[in-house]
Amino acid sequence: MPRLRPPSALTPKRGERPELTLLAWLQTNRGSAPEVAAGLGIHPQTARRRLRRVQRLFAVALIDPDARFELEVSPRGRLNRLSRPP
């Protein structure tokens, strides 16, 4: 599904930040910028900027619970595959 990956206009490297920010936001139960920042180890203002971008990129999907679930599952799976030794 298209919503499971960042927009194709983003390079894989540029798509990683919004995806990780989205995952942190979902894991904090749609928490505040300071909560997201703490989870990512970044400054709260950086988290605010990234969260605004996530909102622009994933807009309507953030409102739908099923879509939010799909958006969380996808990066978790990718991160899990990356963290396993070959």
HTML snippet that shows the backbone in 3Dmol.js (N, CA, C, O; Angstrom):
<script src="https://3Dmol.org/build/3Dmol-min.js"></script>
<div id="view" style="width:600px;height:400px;position:relative"></div>
<script>
const pdb = `
ATOM      1  N   MET A   1       0.834  -1.185   0.000  1.00  0.00           N
ATOM      2  CA  MET A   1       0.000   0.000   0.000  1.00  0.00           C
ATOM      3  C   MET A   1       0.874   1.242   0.000  1.00  0.00           C
ATOM      4  O   MET A   1       1.924   1.254   0.642  1.00  0.00           O
ATOM      5  N   PRO A   2       0.468   2.271  -0.697  1.00  0.00           N
ATOM      6  CA  PRO A   2       1.271   3.477  -0.782  1.00  0.00           C
ATOM      7  C   PRO A   2       1.533   4.143   0.558  1.00  0.00           C
ATOM      8  O   PRO A   2       2.593   4.739   0.751  1.00  0.00           O
ATOM      9  N   ARG A   3       0.591   4.055   1.486  1.00  0.00           N
ATOM     10  CA  ARG A   3       0.806   4.765   2.747  1.00  0.00           C
ATOM     11  C   ARG A   3       1.848   4.090   3.631  1.00  0.00           C
ATOM     12  O   ARG A   3       2.264   4.670   4.634  1.00  0.00           O
ATOM     13  N   LEU A   4       2.274   2.895   3.290  1.00  0.00           N
ATOM     14  CA  LEU A   4       3.255   2.191   4.104  1.00  0.00           C
ATOM     15  C   LEU A   4       4.684   2.646   3.859  1.00  0.00           C
ATOM     16  O   LEU A   4       5.598   2.210   4.559  1.00  0.00           O
ATOM     17  N   ARG A   5       4.887   3.493   2.900  1.00  0.00           N
ATOM     18  CA  ARG A   5       6.245   3.994   2.656  1.00  0.00           C
ATOM     19  C   ARG A   5       6.179   5.501   2.440  1.00  0.00           C
ATOM     20  O   ARG A   5       5.152   6.038   2.023  1.00  0.00           O
ATOM     21  N   PRO A   6       7.289   6.174   2.730  1.00  0.00           N
ATOM     22  CA  PRO A   6       7.298   7.616   2.506  1.00  0.00           C
ATOM     23  C   PRO A   6       7.055   7.928   1.042  1.00  0.00           C
ATOM     24  O   PRO A   6       7.308   7.086   0.181  1.00  0.00           O
ATOM     25  N   PRO A   7       6.572   9.113   0.749  1.00  0.00           N
ATOM     26  CA  PRO A   7       6.321   9.484  -0.646  1.00  0.00           C
ATOM     27  C   PRO A   7       7.536   9.250  -1.531  1.00  0.00           C
ATOM     28  O   PRO A   7       8.675   9.437  -1.103  1.00  0.00           O
ATOM     29  N   SER A   8       7.284   8.844  -2.759  1.00  0.00           N
ATOM     30  CA  SER A   8       8.361   8.476  -3.676  1.00  0.00           C
ATOM     31  C   SER A   8       9.261   9.650  -4.020  1.00  0.00           C
ATOM     32  O   SER A   8      10.367   9.447  -4.520  1.00  0.00           O
ATOM     33  N   ALA A   9       8.815  10.869  -3.765  1.00  0.00           N
ATOM     34  CA  ALA A   9       9.644  12.037  -4.051  1.00  0.00           C
ATOM     35  C   ALA A   9      10.849  12.108  -3.108  1.00  0.00           C
ATOM     36  O   ALA A   9      11.814  12.820  -3.384  1.00  0.00           O
ATOM     37  N   LEU A  10      10.791  11.374  -2.003  1.00  0.00           N
ATOM     38  CA  LEU A  10      11.887  11.395  -1.034  1.00  0.00           C
ATOM     39  C   LEU A  10      12.883  10.282  -1.338  1.00  0.00           C
ATOM     40  O   LEU A  10      12.502   9.169  -1.699  1.00  0.00           O
ATOM     41  N   THR A  11      14.156  10.602  -1.186  1.00  0.00           N
ATOM     42  CA  THR A  11      15.173   9.565  -1.300  1.00  0.00           C
ATOM     43  C   THR A  11      15.054   8.649  -0.084  1.00  0.00           C
ATOM     44  O   THR A  11      14.457   9.048   0.916  1.00  0.00           O
ATOM     45  N   PRO A  12      15.598   7.442  -0.138  1.00  0.00           N
ATOM     46  CA  PRO A  12      15.517   6.562   1.031  1.00  0.00           C
ATOM     47  C   PRO A  12      16.084   7.216   2.297  1.00  0.00           C
ATOM     48  O   PRO A  12      15.517   7.064   3.379  1.00  0.00           O
ATOM     49  N   LYS A  13      17.187   7.935   2.165  1.00  0.00           N
ATOM     50  CA  LYS A  13      17.792   8.591   3.320  1.00  0.00           C
ATOM     51  C   LYS A  13      16.860   9.670   3.883  1.00  0.00           C
ATOM     52  O   LYS A  13      16.668   9.758   5.095  1.00  0.00           O
ATOM     53  N   ARG A  14      16.285  10.487   3.000  1.00  0.00           N
ATOM     54  CA  ARG A  14      15.383  11.563   3.443  1.00  0.00           C
ATOM     55  C   ARG A  14      14.052  11.008   3.943  1.00  0.00           C
ATOM     56  O   ARG A  14      13.387  11.645   4.760  1.00  0.00           O
ATOM     57  N   GLY A  15      13.664   9.852   3.471  1.00  0.00           N
ATOM     58  CA  GLY A  15      12.425   9.238   3.918  1.00  0.00           C
ATOM     59  C   GLY A  15      12.541   8.579   5.283  1.00  0.00           C
ATOM     60  O   GLY A  15      11.535   8.337   5.950  1.00  0.00           O
ATOM     61  N   GLU A  16      13.758   8.292   5.692  1.00  0.00           N
ATOM     62  CA  GLU A  16      13.984   7.608   6.963  1.00  0.00           C
ATOM     63  C   GLU A  16      13.607   8.478   8.159  1.00  0.00           C
ATOM     64  O   GLU A  16      12.996   7.984   9.107  1.00  0.00           O
ATOM     65  N   ARG A  17      13.959   9.756   8.133  1.00  0.00           N
ATOM     66  CA  ARG A  17      13.669  10.628   9.270  1.00  0.00           C
ATOM     67  C   ARG A  17      12.179  10.771   9.537  1.00  0.00           C
ATOM     68  O   ARG A  17      11.743  10.592  10.674  1.00  0.00           O
ATOM     69  N   PRO A  18      11.380  11.090   8.508  1.00  0.00           N
ATOM     70  CA  PRO A  18       9.940  11.170   8.793  1.00  0.00           C
ATOM     71  C   PRO A  18       9.365   9.846   9.290  1.00  0.00           C
ATOM     72  O   PRO A  18       8.489   9.826  10.155  1.00  0.00           O
ATOM     73  N   GLU A  19       9.860   8.754   8.741  1.00  0.00           N
ATOM     74  CA  GLU A  19       9.361   7.452   9.148  1.00  0.00           C
ATOM     75  C   GLU A  19       9.704   7.168  10.612  1.00  0.00           C
ATOM     76  O   GLU A  19       8.852   6.696  11.365  1.00  0.00           O
ATOM     77  N   LEU A  20      10.935   7.452  11.018  1.00  0.00           N
ATOM     78  CA  LEU A  20      11.333   7.241  12.409  1.00  0.00           C
ATOM     79  C   LEU A  20      10.600   8.187  13.343  1.00  0.00           C
ATOM     80  O   LEU A  20      10.235   7.808  14.456  1.00  0.00           O
ATOM     81  N   THR A  21      10.384   9.417  12.894  1.00  0.00           N
ATOM     82  CA  THR A  21       9.641  10.397  13.698  1.00  0.00           C
ATOM     83  C   THR A  21       8.199   9.936  13.865  1.00  0.00           C
ATOM     84  O   THR A  21       7.640  10.009  14.960  1.00  0.00           O
ATOM     85  N   LEU A  22       7.604   9.466  12.785  1.00  0.00           N
ATOM     86  CA  LEU A  22       6.236   8.955  12.845  1.00  0.00           C
ATOM     87  C   LEU A  22       6.155   7.783  13.817  1.00  0.00           C
ATOM     88  O   LEU A  22       5.240   7.721  14.638  1.00  0.00           O
ATOM     89  N   LEU A  23       7.091   6.866  13.732  1.00  0.00           N
ATOM     90  CA  LEU A  23       7.105   5.709  14.620  1.00  0.00           C
ATOM     91  C   LEU A  23       7.234   6.148  16.076  1.00  0.00           C
ATOM     92  O   LEU A  23       6.522   5.634  16.939  1.00  0.00           O
ATOM     93  N   ALA A  24       8.127   7.086  16.360  1.00  0.00           N
ATOM     94  CA  ALA A  24       8.292   7.581  17.727  1.00  0.00           C
ATOM     95  C   ALA A  24       7.006   8.233  18.223  1.00  0.00           C
ATOM     96  O   ALA A  24       6.623   8.052  19.379  1.00  0.00           O
ATOM     97  N   TRP A  25       6.343   8.987  17.359  1.00  0.00           N
ATOM     98  CA  TRP A  25       5.096   9.651  17.722  1.00  0.00           C
ATOM     99  C   TRP A  25       4.018   8.610  18.034  1.00  0.00           C
ATOM    100  O   TRP A  25       3.283   8.749  19.012  1.00  0.00           O
ATOM    101  N   LEU A  26       3.924   7.580  17.213  1.00  0.00           N
ATOM    102  CA  LEU A  26       2.936   6.534  17.442  1.00  0.00           C
ATOM    103  C   LEU A  26       3.246   5.744  18.712  1.00  0.00           C
ATOM    104  O   LEU A  26       2.332   5.366  19.444  1.00  0.00           O
ATOM    105  N   GLN A  27       4.520   5.496  18.974  1.00  0.00           N
ATOM    106  CA  GLN A  27       4.909   4.726  20.151  1.00  0.00           C
ATOM    107  C   GLN A  27       4.723   5.500  21.448  1.00  0.00           C
ATOM    108  O   GLN A  27       4.625   4.900  22.519  1.00  0.00           O
ATOM    109  N   THR A  28       4.674   6.827  21.364  1.00  0.00           N
ATOM    110  CA  THR A  28       4.407   7.635  22.558  1.00  0.00           C
ATOM    111  C   THR A  28       2.915   7.926  22.675  1.00  0.00           C
ATOM    112  O   THR A  28       2.506   8.838  23.393  1.00  0.00           O
ATOM    113  N   ASN A  29       2.102   7.139  21.961  1.00  0.00           N
ATOM    114  CA  ASN A  29       0.654   7.317  21.960  1.00  0.00           C
ATOM    115  C   ASN A  29       0.289   8.718  21.499  1.00  0.00           C
ATOM    116  O   ASN A  29      -0.490   9.428  22.133  1.00  0.00           O
ATOM    117  N   ARG A  30       0.891   9.092  20.356  1.00  0.00           N
ATOM    118  CA  ARG A  30       0.684  10.406  19.751  1.00  0.00           C
ATOM    119  C   ARG A  30       1.073  11.505  20.732  1.00  0.00           C
ATOM    120  O   ARG A  30       0.328  12.455  20.972  1.00  0.00           O
ATOM    121  N   GLY A  31       2.256  11.339  21.281  1.00  0.00           N
ATOM    122  CA  GLY A  31       2.756  12.236  22.317  1.00  0.00           C
ATOM    123  C   GLY A  31       3.190  13.600  21.822  1.00  0.00           C
ATOM    124  O   GLY A  31       3.091  13.929  20.639  1.00  0.00           O
ATOM    125  N   SER A  32       3.671  14.375  22.767  1.00  0.00           N
ATOM    126  CA  SER A  32       4.117  15.737  22.490  1.00  0.00           C
ATOM    127  C   SER A  32       5.502  15.729  21.861  1.00  0.00           C
ATOM    128  O   SER A  32       6.196  14.712  21.851  1.00  0.00           O
ATOM    129  N   ALA A  33       5.884  16.878  21.342  1.00  0.00           N
ATOM    130  CA  ALA A  33       7.217  17.004  20.737  1.00  0.00           C
ATOM    131  C   ALA A  33       8.324  16.661  21.735  1.00  0.00           C
ATOM    132  O   ALA A  33       9.265  15.959  21.362  1.00  0.00           O
ATOM    133  N   PRO A  34       8.253  17.124  22.987  1.00  0.00           N
ATOM    134  CA  PRO A  34       9.305  16.727  23.930  1.00  0.00           C
ATOM    135  C   PRO A  34       9.380  15.214  24.167  1.00  0.00           C
ATOM    136  O   PRO A  34      10.469  14.671  24.350  1.00  0.00           O
ATOM    137  N   GLU A  35       8.236  14.538  24.166  1.00  0.00           N
ATOM    138  CA  GLU A  35       8.242  13.081  24.335  1.00  0.00           C
ATOM    139  C   GLU A  35       8.871  12.396  23.128  1.00  0.00           C
ATOM    140  O   GLU A  35       9.664  11.467  23.275  1.00  0.00           O
ATOM    141  N   VAL A  36       8.514  12.857  21.944  1.00  0.00           N
ATOM    142  CA  VAL A  36       9.088  12.308  20.718  1.00  0.00           C
ATOM    143  C   VAL A  36      10.586  12.595  20.680  1.00  0.00           C
ATOM    144  O   VAL A  36      11.381  11.726  20.323  1.00  0.00           O
ATOM    145  N   ALA A  37      10.966  13.815  21.048  1.00  0.00           N
ATOM    146  CA  ALA A  37      12.378  14.196  21.060  1.00  0.00           C
ATOM    147  C   ALA A  37      13.178  13.304  22.002  1.00  0.00           C
ATOM    148  O   ALA A  37      14.280  12.874  21.665  1.00  0.00           O
ATOM    149  N   ALA A  38      12.635  13.029  23.166  1.00  0.00           N
ATOM    150  CA  ALA A  38      13.334  12.163  24.124  1.00  0.00           C
ATOM    151  C   ALA A  38      13.524  10.763  23.542  1.00  0.00           C
ATOM    152  O   ALA A  38      14.582  10.157  23.708  1.00  0.00           O
ATOM    153  N   GLY A  39      12.509  10.257  22.868  1.00  0.00           N
ATOM    154  CA  GLY A  39      12.609   8.928  22.268  1.00  0.00           C
ATOM    155  C   GLY A  39      13.618   8.850  21.144  1.00  0.00           C
ATOM    156  O   GLY A  39      14.240   7.809  20.930  1.00  0.00           O
ATOM    157  N   LEU A  40      13.781   9.956  20.419  1.00  0.00           N
ATOM    158  CA  LEU A  40      14.710   9.977  19.285  1.00  0.00           C
ATOM    159  C   LEU A  40      16.085  10.533  19.646  1.00  0.00           C
ATOM    160  O   LEU A  40      17.028  10.430  18.861  1.00  0.00           O
ATOM    161  N   GLY A  41      16.194  11.120  20.827  1.00  0.00           N
ATOM    162  CA  GLY A  41      17.473  11.717  21.218  1.00  0.00           C
ATOM    163  C   GLY A  41      17.777  12.996  20.446  1.00  0.00           C
ATOM    164  O   GLY A  41      18.928  13.270  20.106  1.00  0.00           O
ATOM    165  N   ILE A  42      16.725  13.778  20.172  1.00  0.00           N
ATOM    166  CA  ILE A  42      16.895  15.028  19.435  1.00  0.00           C
ATOM    167  C   ILE A  42      16.292  16.176  20.250  1.00  0.00           C
ATOM    168  O   ILE A  42      15.617  15.940  21.252  1.00  0.00           O
ATOM    169  N   HIS A  43      16.534  17.399  19.826  1.00  0.00           N
ATOM    170  CA  HIS A  43      15.998  18.588  20.489  1.00  0.00           C
ATOM    171  C   HIS A  43      14.494  18.674  20.229  1.00  0.00           C
ATOM    172  O   HIS A  43      14.043  18.325  19.138  1.00  0.00           O
ATOM    173  N   PRO A  44      13.704  19.133  21.215  1.00  0.00           N
ATOM    174  CA  PRO A  44      12.258  19.251  21.014  1.00  0.00           C
ATOM    175  C   PRO A  44      11.862  20.097  19.800  1.00  0.00           C
ATOM    176  O   PRO A  44      10.879  19.781  19.129  1.00  0.00           O
ATOM    177  N   GLN A  45      12.606  21.157  19.511  1.00  0.00           N
ATOM    178  CA  GLN A  45      12.263  21.969  18.339  1.00  0.00           C
ATOM    179  C   GLN A  45      12.467  21.178  17.044  1.00  0.00           C
ATOM    180  O   GLN A  45      11.695  21.316  16.095  1.00  0.00           O
ATOM    181  N   THR A  46      13.498  20.362  17.015  1.00  0.00           N
ATOM    182  CA  THR A  46      13.723  19.495  15.849  1.00  0.00           C
ATOM    183  C   THR A  46      12.564  18.518  15.713  1.00  0.00           C
ATOM    184  O   THR A  46      12.089  18.256  14.608  1.00  0.00           O
ATOM    185  N   ALA A  47      12.110  17.976  16.850  1.00  0.00           N
ATOM    186  CA  ALA A  47      10.965  17.058  16.826  1.00  0.00           C
ATOM    187  C   ALA A  47       9.720  17.775  16.316  1.00  0.00           C
ATOM    188  O   ALA A  47       8.962  17.207  15.530  1.00  0.00           O
ATOM    189  N   ARG A  48       9.500  19.014  16.750  1.00  0.00           N
ATOM    190  CA  ARG A  48       8.337  19.773  16.265  1.00  0.00           C
ATOM    191  C   ARG A  48       8.383  19.939  14.749  1.00  0.00           C
ATOM    192  O   ARG A  48       7.379  19.747  14.063  1.00  0.00           O
ATOM    193  N   ARG A  49       9.545  20.293  14.242  1.00  0.00           N
ATOM    194  CA  ARG A  49       9.707  20.475  12.798  1.00  0.00           C
ATOM    195  C   ARG A  49       9.433  19.161  12.062  1.00  0.00           C
ATOM    196  O   ARG A  49       8.730  19.134  11.052  1.00  0.00           O
ATOM    197  N   ARG A  50       9.995  18.088  12.581  1.00  0.00           N
ATOM    198  CA  ARG A  50       9.789  16.781  11.943  1.00  0.00           C
ATOM    199  C   ARG A  50       8.325  16.346  12.025  1.00  0.00           C
ATOM    200  O   ARG A  50       7.793  15.769  11.077  1.00  0.00           O
ATOM    201  N   LEU A  51       7.678  16.620  13.155  1.00  0.00           N
ATOM    202  CA  LEU A  51       6.271  16.245  13.302  1.00  0.00           C
ATOM    203  C   LEU A  51       5.386  17.024  12.338  1.00  0.00           C
ATOM    204  O   LEU A  51       4.418  16.473  11.813  1.00  0.00           O
ATOM    205  N   ARG A  52       5.695  18.282  12.097  1.00  0.00           N
ATOM    206  CA  ARG A  52       4.940  19.052  11.100  1.00  0.00           C
ATOM    207  C   ARG A  52       5.110  18.422   9.718  1.00  0.00           C
ATOM    208  O   ARG A  52       4.158  18.331   8.943  1.00  0.00           O
ATOM    209  N   ARG A  53       6.321  17.994   9.426  1.00  0.00           N
ATOM    210  CA  ARG A  53       6.579  17.358   8.130  1.00  0.00           C
ATOM    211  C   ARG A  53       5.832  16.027   8.009  1.00  0.00           C
ATOM    212  O   ARG A  53       5.256  15.724   6.964  1.00  0.00           O
ATOM    213  N   VAL A  54       5.848  15.247   9.073  1.00  0.00           N
ATOM    214  CA  VAL A  54       5.115  13.981   9.092  1.00  0.00           C
ATOM    215  C   VAL A  54       3.635  14.247   8.830  1.00  0.00           C
ATOM    216  O   VAL A  54       2.984  13.519   8.080  1.00  0.00           O
ATOM    217  N   GLN A  55       3.117  15.296   9.456  1.00  0.00           N
ATOM    218  CA  GLN A  55       1.714  15.619   9.255  1.00  0.00           C
ATOM    219  C   GLN A  55       1.424  15.966   7.794  1.00  0.00           C
ATOM    220  O   GLN A  55       0.389  15.576   7.252  1.00  0.00           O
ATOM    221  N   ARG A  56       2.339  16.699   7.162  1.00  0.00           N
ATOM    222  CA  ARG A  56       2.155  17.028   5.740  1.00  0.00           C
ATOM    223  C   ARG A  56       2.268  15.780   4.865  1.00  0.00           C
ATOM    224  O   ARG A  56       1.505  15.620   3.913  1.00  0.00           O
ATOM    225  N   LEU A  57       3.205  14.906   5.178  1.00  0.00           N
ATOM    226  CA  LEU A  57       3.443  13.726   4.342  1.00  0.00           C
ATOM    227  C   LEU A  57       2.346  12.674   4.453  1.00  0.00           C
ATOM    228  O   LEU A  57       1.958  12.069   3.454  1.00  0.00           O
ATOM    229  N   PHE A  58       1.847  12.459   5.662  1.00  0.00           N
ATOM    230  CA  PHE A  58       0.925  11.351   5.883  1.00  0.00           C
ATOM    231  C   PHE A  58      -0.499  11.803   6.198  1.00  0.00           C
ATOM    232  O   PHE A  58      -1.382  10.964   6.375  1.00  0.00           O
ATOM    233  N   ALA A  59      -0.733  13.082   6.270  1.00  0.00           N
ATOM    234  CA  ALA A  59      -2.006  13.764   6.510  1.00  0.00           C
ATOM    235  C   ALA A  59      -3.176  12.890   6.945  1.00  0.00           C
ATOM    236  O   ALA A  59      -3.305  12.575   8.128  1.00  0.00           O
ATOM    237  N   VAL A  60      -4.016  12.501   6.016  1.00  0.00           N
ATOM    238  CA  VAL A  60      -5.275  11.814   6.311  1.00  0.00           C
ATOM    239  C   VAL A  60      -5.043  10.468   6.999  1.00  0.00           C
ATOM    240  O   VAL A  60      -5.848  10.061   7.837  1.00  0.00           O
ATOM    241  N   ALA A  61      -3.986   9.789   6.668  1.00  0.00           N
ATOM    242  CA  ALA A  61      -3.713   8.478   7.266  1.00  0.00           C
ATOM    243  C   ALA A  61      -3.523   8.573   8.777  1.00  0.00           C
ATOM    244  O   ALA A  61      -3.740   7.587   9.480  1.00  0.00           O
ATOM    245  N   LEU A  62      -3.127   9.728   9.289  1.00  0.00           N
ATOM    246  CA  LEU A  62      -2.905   9.880  10.719  1.00  0.00           C
ATOM    247  C   LEU A  62      -4.208   9.898  11.505  1.00  0.00           C
ATOM    248  O   LEU A  62      -4.202   9.681  12.717  1.00  0.00           O
ATOM    249  N   ILE A  63      -5.312  10.150  10.838  1.00  0.00           N
ATOM    250  CA  ILE A  63      -6.618  10.224  11.494  1.00  0.00           C
ATOM    251  C   ILE A  63      -7.246   8.837  11.620  1.00  0.00           C
ATOM    252  O   ILE A  63      -7.963   8.569  12.583  1.00  0.00           O
ATOM    253  N   ASP A  64      -6.987   7.972  10.676  1.00  0.00           N
ATOM    254  CA  ASP A  64      -7.598   6.650  10.612  1.00  0.00           C
ATOM    255  C   ASP A  64      -6.819   5.642  11.469  1.00  0.00           C
ATOM    256  O   ASP A  64      -5.634   5.422  11.219  1.00  0.00           O
ATOM    257  N   PRO A  65      -7.457   5.027  12.472  1.00  0.00           N
ATOM    258  CA  PRO A  65      -6.751   4.074  13.336  1.00  0.00           C
ATOM    259  C   PRO A  65      -6.115   2.906  12.570  1.00  0.00           C
ATOM    260  O   PRO A  65      -5.001   2.493  12.893  1.00  0.00           O
ATOM    261  N   ASP A  66      -6.806   2.377  11.571  1.00  0.00           N
ATOM    262  CA  ASP A  66      -6.250   1.259  10.797  1.00  0.00           C
ATOM    263  C   ASP A  66      -5.008   1.706  10.026  1.00  0.00           C
ATOM    264  O   ASP A  66      -4.022   0.975   9.939  1.00  0.00           O
ATOM    265  N   ALA A  67      -5.069   2.897   9.477  1.00  0.00           N
ATOM    266  CA  ALA A  67      -3.925   3.427   8.736  1.00  0.00           C
ATOM    267  C   ALA A  67      -2.752   3.669   9.679  1.00  0.00           C
ATOM    268  O   ALA A  67      -1.608   3.383   9.329  1.00  0.00           O
ATOM    269  N   ARG A  68      -3.027   4.195  10.873  1.00  0.00           N
ATOM    270  CA  ARG A  68      -1.946   4.413  11.852  1.00  0.00           C
ATOM    271  C   ARG A  68      -1.288   3.094  12.216  1.00  0.00           C
ATOM    272  O   ARG A  68      -0.067   3.023  12.358  1.00  0.00           O
ATOM    273  N   PHE A  69      -2.093   2.048  12.367  1.00  0.00           N
ATOM    274  CA  PHE A  69      -1.536   0.728  12.661  1.00  0.00           C
ATOM    275  C   PHE A  69      -0.599   0.288  11.540  1.00  0.00           C
ATOM    276  O   PHE A  69       0.520  -0.157  11.794  1.00  0.00           O
ATOM    277  N   GLU A  70      -1.064   0.416  10.304  1.00  0.00           N
ATOM    278  CA  GLU A  70      -0.232   0.036   9.157  1.00  0.00           C
ATOM    279  C   GLU A  70       1.039   0.880   9.103  1.00  0.00           C
ATOM    280  O   GLU A  70       2.113   0.370   8.785  1.00  0.00           O
ATOM    281  N   LEU A  71       0.919   2.161   9.413  1.00  0.00           N
ATOM    282  CA  LEU A  71       2.089   3.036   9.393  1.00  0.00           C
ATOM    283  C   LEU A  71       3.089   2.668  10.485  1.00  0.00           C
ATOM    284  O   LEU A  71       4.286   2.914  10.334  1.00  0.00           O
ATOM    285  N   GLU A  72       2.620   2.091  11.566  1.00  0.00           N
ATOM    286  CA  GLU A  72       3.528   1.671  12.633  1.00  0.00           C
ATOM    287  C   GLU A  72       4.172   0.323  12.341  1.00  0.00           C
ATOM    288  O   GLU A  72       5.349   0.117  12.638  1.00  0.00           O
ATOM    289  N   VAL A  73       3.419  -0.575  11.772  1.00  0.00           N
ATOM    290  CA  VAL A  73       3.925  -1.927  11.499  1.00  0.00           C
ATOM    291  C   VAL A  73       5.066  -1.906  10.482  1.00  0.00           C
ATOM    292  O   VAL A  73       6.064  -2.608  10.645  1.00  0.00           O
ATOM    293  N   SER A  74       4.916  -1.113   9.455  1.00  0.00           N
ATOM    294  CA  SER A  74       5.909  -1.083   8.382  1.00  0.00           C
ATOM    295  C   SER A  74       7.309  -0.702   8.869  1.00  0.00           C
ATOM    296  O   SER A  74       8.247  -1.462   8.629  1.00  0.00           O
ATOM    297  N   PRO A  75       7.494   0.441   9.543  1.00  0.00           N
ATOM    298  CA  PRO A  75       8.851   0.766   9.988  1.00  0.00           C
ATOM    299  C   PRO A  75       9.369  -0.183  11.064  1.00  0.00           C
ATOM    300  O   PRO A  75      10.570  -0.442  11.133  1.00  0.00           O
ATOM    301  N   ARG A  76       8.477  -0.702  11.902  1.00  0.00           N
ATOM    302  CA  ARG A  76       8.929  -1.671  12.916  1.00  0.00           C
ATOM    303  C   ARG A  76       9.528  -2.899  12.237  1.00  0.00           C
ATOM    304  O   ARG A  76      10.564  -3.408  12.665  1.00  0.00           O
ATOM    305  N   GLY A  77       8.880  -3.367  11.188  1.00  0.00           N
ATOM    306  CA  GLY A  77       9.399  -4.524  10.461  1.00  0.00           C
ATOM    307  C   GLY A  77      10.739  -4.244   9.826  1.00  0.00           C
ATOM    308  O   GLY A  77      11.650  -5.071   9.884  1.00  0.00           O
ATOM    309  N   ARG A  78      10.862  -3.069   9.214  1.00  0.00           N
ATOM    310  CA  ARG A  78      12.139  -2.701   8.590  1.00  0.00           C
ATOM    311  C   ARG A  78      13.246  -2.581   9.627  1.00  0.00           C
ATOM    312  O   ARG A  78      14.354  -3.072   9.411  1.00  0.00           O
ATOM    313  N   LEU A  79      12.955  -1.933  10.749  1.00  0.00           N
ATOM    314  CA  LEU A  79      13.964  -1.775  11.799  1.00  0.00           C
ATOM    315  C   LEU A  79      14.347  -3.131  12.386  1.00  0.00           C
ATOM    316  O   LEU A  79      15.514  -3.356  12.708  1.00  0.00           O
ATOM    317  N   ASN A  80      13.394  -4.024  12.527  1.00  0.00           N
ATOM    318  CA  ASN A  80      13.674  -5.354  13.037  1.00  0.00           C
ATOM    319  C   ASN A  80      14.599  -6.121  12.094  1.00  0.00           C
ATOM    320  O   ASN A  80      15.534  -6.787  12.538  1.00  0.00           O
ATOM    321  N   ARG A  81      14.333  -6.025  10.791  1.00  0.00           N
ATOM    322  CA  ARG A  81      15.199  -6.711   9.816  1.00  0.00           C
ATOM    323  C   ARG A  81      16.604  -6.120   9.832  1.00  0.00           C
ATOM    324  O   ARG A  81      17.584  -6.855   9.709  1.00  0.00           O
ATOM    325  N   LEU A  82      16.713  -4.802   9.982  1.00  0.00           N
ATOM    326  CA  LEU A  82      18.023  -4.159   9.987  1.00  0.00           C
ATOM    327  C   LEU A  82      18.826  -4.486  11.235  1.00  0.00           C
ATOM    328  O   LEU A  82      20.055  -4.514  11.188  1.00  0.00           O
ATOM    329  N   SER A  83      18.147  -4.733  12.350  1.00  0.00           N
ATOM    330  CA  SER A  83      18.857  -4.977  13.612  1.00  0.00           C
ATOM    331  C   SER A  83      19.315  -6.419  13.773  1.00  0.00           C
ATOM    332  O   SER A  83      20.146  -6.710  14.633  1.00  0.00           O
ATOM    333  N   ARG A  84      18.784  -7.328  12.954  1.00  0.00           N
ATOM    334  CA  ARG A  84      19.201  -8.739  13.035  1.00  0.00           C
ATOM    335  C   ARG A  84      20.514  -8.962  12.305  1.00  0.00           C
ATOM    336  O   ARG A  84      20.723  -8.428  11.215  1.00  0.00           O
ATOM    337  N   PRO A  85      21.391  -9.742  12.899  1.00  0.00           N
ATOM    338  CA  PRO A  85      22.636 -10.058  12.189  1.00  0.00           C
ATOM    339  C   PRO A  85      22.353 -10.920  10.956  1.00  0.00           C
ATOM    340  O   PRO A  85      21.401 -11.701  10.947  1.00  0.00           O
ATOM    341  N   PRO A  86      23.179 -10.779   9.917  1.00  0.00           N
ATOM    342  CA  PRO A  86      22.962 -11.562   8.673  1.00  0.00           C
ATOM    343  C   PRO A  86      23.151 -13.048   8.869  1.00  0.00           C
ATOM    344  O   PRO A  86      23.002 -13.820   7.921  1.00  0.00           O
TER     345      PRO A  86
END
`;
const viewer = $3Dmol.createViewer("view");
viewer.addModel(pdb, "pdb");
viewer.setStyle({}, {cartoon: {color: "spectrum"}});
viewer.zoomTo();
viewer.render();
</script>
